[in-house]
Each structure stands twice: as structure tokens, then as C-alpha cells.
Amino acid sequence: MQVGVPPGVGCKNHGGRSTGSKTLEGKARQIAANTIHGRETRAIRKERSAKLAELYELEMLGRELELISGGMVGRKSVKR
């Protein structure tokens, strides 16, 4: 092991970290393994994104029908 590389962080031979799969088959195996980044899977992020898009559309409809007024929550207002 190289000096300055904590155990379990890099390659035991040269100290370098993994750079991930290179082949399409390897990348497909990683996706199929349902890998998690932080606390979220791709499916969770995709579902949240779809719900936020739906919420945005409902808010725009409410503004068009003048049921909602005031500034946009969580978004910068569009200057016209």
C-alpha cells in the first residue's frame, strides 16, 4: 500500500480509486443491481421528479384560474 492512502480507500497495488464500469455490460449490471446514491435510488428520484412536475402544472393552472396569487414558492418569479 502506498503511503498516505487510508486502508480500504484505493487499490492495494497503486492507491488509485475505482473509476467505475467501462463497458455497456458492466454499466447495465450496476443499474440492475439497484445501486443507491445516498438514500435514493433512481426510481425514487424519478418518482419525485414526476410528482414535482405535476405539482408545478397544478400551480400554474391555479394561477391561470386566479385561485393562487402571490410569489412562486421555491422558485424565482419569471420577469416579463
N, C-alpha and C positions, 0 to 999 in steps of 0.2 A: 504494500500500500504506500502511496505517496505521502509525503509529509504535508500536513495542512488539510487533508481530506478526511472529514469525520467518518467513522465506520458506518457502512450502510448507505452512504450518500451517493457514491460513484462506483465505477468499475474498480474491482480489486487490482487489476493489472495496470491501468493507466490513470485512474482517478476521474475519468470523464463520466458525465451523466448520460442517461439514455436519451436519444433523440427521437424515440418513437418508431412506429412501424413505417416502412418504406414502400412495401408492396400493397397493391389493392387488396389482396387476400388477407394480409396482416391487419390492414385498417378495418376491413369488414369483420374480422374476428374481434377487434377491440369494440366496435359498435355493437356486435351481437352479445358481447359479454356484459352489456348494460353498465358500462363504466360510469362512475359518479364523480363529478367535479364539485367539490364542496359538499353541499347537502342536496344537490339537484341532479336529476337525470335529464337527458334530452327531452324525454316525454313530458316531464314536469314543466320545463322551460317553454316547450311548445304549447302546452295547455294554458299556461299563464299568459303567454303572448296572445293567444286567441281570445281569451277572456278580456284582456285589456283592450284589444281591438274592438270587441263587441261593446264594451263599456264606453269607449270613445265614440262609437257610432250612435249609441243611445244618448250620450250627452249632446252630440251635435244635433240630433233630432229634437231633443228637448229645447235647445237654444233656438232652433228654427221655428218651433211652435211657441216660442216665448214662454215656456214653462220654467226655464232656467235663465237666470241673469247673473251678472257679476263676472268676475275674472275666472279664468280656467284654473282648476285645481290641479297642481302638479305639472302644469305646462305653462310656457311663456305665451302670452297673448300674441296673436298674429296682427302685425301692424298693416293697415290697408291704406 
